[in-house]
């Protein structure tokens, strides 16, 4: 029987060793986020049906787990940005396809390049770095999460490639790396030329679209404004056995977007996030990009609030840079109207101390 092995370990050499050990035995691996409280980690392990747990104290068998299929490599928990997380079952063939396509796009040379994995290994942003390094025999340094000083030191010692989220990029000397894969949340309005904006999902084991262009073997289309993709990187199913792929293999991402005639993808945001105000469609991400550039805005999320006249009122939920002197709604409206139609401008502001986020910094809009 092929088992699911839960790796309840921080980033480092032991994680990589135990990952390879499980694969050599024909087992699949569930990385467990070490930032979760102990009770939440145990609940996750139970829900995903792991038969073995590897933690700081050793290797433990547990009852109640169930088998994985031959060829299964990973069960990676989705970020939960839209609700309850799910476990995406990824095969060895899928993760190899991802590793090879990524390495080809970046022209990775194992003799001169060196990967740095400095994002949490329970999510594809960090885990995919380790996996593609293993599968391409490219040297890799694995950190236990992001630390700006440690990242700078790794670059001085020869790391040339890494994967970051925008919040980490702000604390990194980007020029120290040959290339930086950037994903996880909305891209900064301005960013270094050696960064690569990626689009992908847990279900594709990280980015499969670079700067709007699909990687080798990836097909894209938009159906009813929703992005769909078909590629060898896709999950086999979720851990509960449900298969989100129809017979033709096209996976509905839940993201709104469009594919241009030349094949380039534009993503507007989650389909469920779209605001309909006075019969007009407003995509929150486009408005947020403009508001985030206002000096009085530290963080912002745009949502639709019920409104008797407009159906939904465009509302800016904002963390002000200076809580004693937040920008006015008229200031923010003027900023948006300078770049977008007037109906996209917020009609109200809600001031908050923080915005709810996933561990990788994605705003959990459904909780606002």
C-alpha positions in Angstrom: 0.0 0.0 0.0 1.2 3.5 -0.9 0.9 5.8 2.1 0.6 9.5 2.7 3.5 10.8 4.8 3.0 14.1 6.6 6.2 16.1 7.0 5.7 18.3 10.0 9.1 19.9 9.7 10.6 23.3 9.1 12.6 24.1 6.0 16.1 22.6 5.8 18.1 19.6 4.8 16.0 17.2 6.8 12.8 18.1 5.0 14.5 17.4 1.7 15.9 14.1 2.9 12.5 12.9 4.2 10.8 14.0 1.0 13.2 11.9 -1.0 12.9 9.0 1.4 9.1 8.9 1.0 9.3 9.1 -2.7 11.8 6.3 -2.8 9.4 4.1 -0.9 6.6 4.9 -3.3 4.7 7.1 -0.8 3.3 10.6 -1.3 4.1 13.6 1.0 1.9 16.1 2.8 3.9 19.2 3.9 2.4 20.6 7.1 2.6 24.3 7.7 4.7 24.9 10.8 3.0 28.2 11.5 -0.3 26.5 12.3 -1.0 25.8 16.0 -0.5 22.2 17.1 -4.2 21.5 17.2 -4.7 22.8 13.6 -1.7 20.8 12.4 -3.3 17.6 13.9 -6.7 18.4 12.3 -5.1 18.9 8.9 -3.2 15.6 9.2 -6.4 13.9 10.2 -8.5 15.4 7.4 -5.9 14.6 4.7 -5.6 10.9 5.9 -1.8 10.7 6.5 -0.6 7.3 7.7 2.8 8.4 8.9 3.9 11.7 10.6 7.5 12.8 10.5 8.3 15.6 13.0 11.1 16.9 15.2 10.7 13.9 17.5 11.0 11.2 14.8 8.8 9.1 12.6 5.4 7.9 13.8 2.7 5.6 12.4 -0.9 6.6 12.9 -4.2 5.0 12.5 -7.0 6.3 10.4 -5.0 7.2 7.3 -5.8 6.0 3.8 -3.8 5.0 0.8 -2.6 7.1 -2.1 -2.6 5.9 -5.7 0.6 4.7 -7.4 2.3 7.7 -9.0 1.0 10.2 -6.5 3.8 12.5 -5.3 2.3 15.2 -3.2 -0.8 16.4 -1.4 -0.6 20.2 -1.1 -3.2 22.1 0.8 -4.7 25.0 -1.1 -4.3 28.5 0.4 -7.9 28.9 1.5 -8.1 32.4 0.0 -11.8 31.7 -0.8 -12.8 29.4 2.0 -12.0 25.9 3.4 -8.6 24.6 2.1 -8.5 21.4 0.0 -5.7 18.9 -0.6 -4.6 18.9 -4.2 -3.2 15.5 -5.2 -0.3 15.9 -7.6 1.4 13.1 -9.4 5.1 12.7 -10.2 4.3 13.3 -13.9 2.6 16.6 -13.0 5.4 18.0 -10.9 8.0 16.8 -13.4 6.2 18.6 -16.2 6.1 21.8 -14.0 9.8 21.5 -13.2 10.9 21.0 -16.8 8.7 23.7 -18.3 9.8 26.2 -15.6 13.5 25.3 -16.0 13.2 25.6 -19.8 11.5 29.1 -19.6 14.2 30.4 -17.2 17.0 28.7 -19.1 18.3 27.1 -15.9 21.9 25.7 -16.1 22.6 23.3 -13.2 26.3 24.0 -13.6 26.0 27.7 -12.9 22.6 28.3 -11.3 21.6 27.7 -7.7 18.0 27.8 -6.3 17.1 29.4 -3.0 13.9 28.2 -1.4 12.9 30.7 1.2 9.1 30.6 1.2 7.1 28.2 3.4 7.4 24.6 2.1 3.7 23.8 2.9 2.8 26.0 -0.1 3.8 25.6 -3.8 5.7 28.9 -3.9 8.4 27.3 -1.7 7.9 23.6 -2.3 8.1 23.9 -6.1 11.6 25.4 -5.8 12.8 22.3 -3.9 11.1 19.9 -6.2 12.3 21.5 -9.5 15.9 21.6 -8.0 15.7 17.9 -7.2 14.2 16.9 -10.5 16.8 18.9 -12.6 19.8 18.2 -10.4 20.2 21.9 -9.7 21.8 22.9 -6.4 19.4 24.3 -3.9 19.6 26.0 -0.5 16.5 25.6 1.7 15.6 28.1 4.4 13.0 27.8 7.1 10.9 30.7 5.8 11.9 34.2 4.6 14.5 36.2 6.4 15.9 39.2 4.5 19.4 38.9 5.9 19.6 35.2 5.2 18.4 35.7 1.6 21.1 38.4 1.0 23.7 36.0 2.4 22.5 33.2 0.2 22.8 35.5 -2.8 26.4 36.4 -1.8 27.2 32.7 -1.6 26.0 32.0 -5.1 22.2 31.7 -5.2 21.0 32.9 -8.6 17.3 32.0 -8.6 14.5 32.2 -6.1 10.7 32.5 -5.7 9.2 35.3 -3.7 5.9 37.0 -2.9 5.6 40.8 -3.3 5.9 41.5 0.4 9.2 39.6 0.5 10.4 41.3 -2.7 10.2 44.7 -1.0 12.8 43.5 1.6 15.1 41.9 -1.0 17.9 43.3 -3.1 16.5 41.9 -6.3 19.6 42.7 -8.4 21.5 40.0 -6.4 19.7 37.3 -8.3 19.6 36.4 -12.0 15.8 35.8 -11.9 13.1 36.0 -9.3 9.7 34.2 -9.8 7.0 36.4 -8.3 3.6 35.2 -7.4 1.1 34.9 -4.5 -0.7 38.2 -4.7 -1.2 41.3 -6.9 1.9 42.3 -8.7 3.5 45.7 -7.7 2.9 48.5 -10.2 6.7 48.8 -10.6 9.2 46.0 -10.1 12.7 45.0 -11.1 13.3 43.8 -14.6 14.7 40.5 -13.4 11.4 39.5 -11.8 9.0 37.2 -13.6 5.3 37.7 -12.8 3.8 34.2 -12.6 0.2 32.9 -12.7 -0.7 29.5 -11.4 -2.4 27.6 -8.6 -1.8 24.9 -6.1 -3.6 22.7 -8.6 -0.9 23.3 -11.2 2.0 23.2 -8.6 2.9 26.9 -9.0 3.0 29.2 -11.9 2.3 27.9 -15.4 2.0 31.4 -17.0 4.9 33.8 -17.1 4.3 37.4 -17.8 1.0 36.5 -19.4 2.5 33.8 -21.7 1.7 30.1 -21.0 4.6 27.7 -20.4 5.3 24.9 -22.8 2.4 22.4 -22.9 -0.1 24.8 -21.2 -3.3 25.7 -23.0 -5.4 28.7 -22.0 -8.9 29.9 -22.8 -11.6 32.1 -21.2 -15.2 30.9 -21.0 -17.8 33.4 -19.8 -15.0 35.6 -18.5 -13.5 32.7 -16.5 -9.9 31.5 -17.1 -9.6 27.8 -17.9 -6.4 25.9 -18.5 -5.4 22.4 -19.6 -1.9 21.2 -19.0 0.2 18.2 -17.8 0.9 20.0 -14.6 -2.7 19.7 -13.3 -3.7 17.8 -10.2 -5.1 14.3 -10.4 -7.9 15.0 -7.9 -8.5 16.4 -4.5 -7.8 14.3 -1.4 -11.5 13.7 -0.9 -11.6 11.9 -4.3 -13.4 14.7 -6.2 -12.0 15.4 -9.7 -12.5 19.0 -10.8 -11.5 18.2 -14.4 -14.2 17.5 -16.9 -13.7 14.8 -19.6 -12.0 17.2 -21.9 -9.4 18.1 -19.3 -10.1 21.9 -19.0 -9.8 23.1 -15.5 -11.9 26.0 -14.3 -9.7 28.3 -12.2 -12.3 30.5 -10.6 -10.3 33.5 -11.9 -11.8 36.1 -14.2 -9.7 37.0 -17.2 -9.3 37.2 -20.9 -7.0 35.6 -23.5 -5.9 37.9 -26.3 -5.7 36.8 -29.9 -2.0 36.4 -29.6 -2.5 34.0 -26.6 -1.5 36.3 -23.8 -3.5 36.0 -20.6 -4.8 38.9 -18.5 -6.3 38.1 -15.1 -8.8 40.5 -13.5 -9.3 38.7 -10.2 -11.6 36.0 -8.7 -14.9 35.5 -10.5 -16.7 35.7 -7.2 -15.0 39.0 -6.4 -16.5 40.9 -9.3 -18.7 43.9 -8.2 -21.8 44.8 -10.2 -22.5 48.4 -9.5 -25.4 50.0 -11.4 -25.2 47.2 -14.0 -21.5 47.9 -14.6 -18.8 45.3 -13.9 -15.9 46.4 -11.6 -12.9 44.2 -11.0 -11.5 45.0 -7.6 -7.8 44.2 -8.4 -7.7 47.0 -11.1 -9.0 49.5 -8.5 -6.7 48.3 -5.8 -3.6 48.7 -8.0 -4.4 52.4 -8.3 -5.4 53.0 -4.7 -2.3 51.2 -3.5 -0.1 53.9 -5.1 -1.8 56.7 -3.0 0.7 57.9 -0.3 -2.0 57.8 2.3 -2.9 54.1 1.7 -0.8 51.4 3.4 -3.0 48.5 2.3 -6.4 48.3 0.6 -9.0 45.8 -0.6 -12.0 46.7 -2.7 -15.3 45.0 -2.1 -18.9 45.4 -3.0 -21.3 46.3 -0.2 -25.1 45.9 -0.6 -26.7 49.2 -1.8 -30.4 49.9 -2.5 -29.6 52.2 -5.4 -26.6 50.6 -7.1 -27.0 47.0 -6.1 -23.5 47.0 -4.9 -21.4 50.0 -3.9 -17.7 50.0 -4.6 -16.1 50.2 -1.2 -12.4 50.6 -0.3 -11.5 48.8 2.9 -8.3 50.5 3.8 -5.4 50.4 6.3 -4.3 54.1 6.2 -0.6 55.0 6.3 -1.5 57.6 9.0 -4.5 56.6 11.0 -4.9 60.1 12.3 -5.1 61.6 8.8 -6.6 59.1 6.3 -7.3 60.1 2.7 -10.8 61.2 1.9 -13.2 59.3 -0.3 -13.0 62.2 -2.8 -9.2 61.9 -3.0 -9.5 58.2 -3.7 -12.3 58.7 -6.2 -10.2 61.2 -8.1 -7.2 58.9 -8.2 -9.3 56.1 -9.7 -11.2 58.3 -12.1 -7.9 59.5 -13.5 -7.3 55.9 -14.9 -10.6 54.1 -14.9 -14.3 54.9 -15.7 -16.0 56.8 -12.9 -18.2 53.8 -12.0 -15.1 52.1 -10.7 -14.3 54.8 -8.1 -15.1 53.9 -4.5 -18.3 55.4 -3.1 -17.3 54.7 0.5 -14.2 54.0 2.7 -14.0 51.6 5.6 -10.9 52.1 7.9 -9.4 49.0 9.5 -6.2 48.1 11.3 -5.3 45.0 9.2 -6.7 43.0 6.3 -7.2 39.2 6.7 -4.6 37.3 4.7 -3.4 33.8 4.0 0.2 32.8 5.1 1.5 33.8 1.7 0.0 37.3 1.9 -3.1 36.9 -0.3 -6.0 39.0 0.9 -8.9 36.9 2.1 -11.5 39.0 0.5 -14.3 36.7 1.6 -13.6 37.6 5.3 -13.8 41.3 4.8 
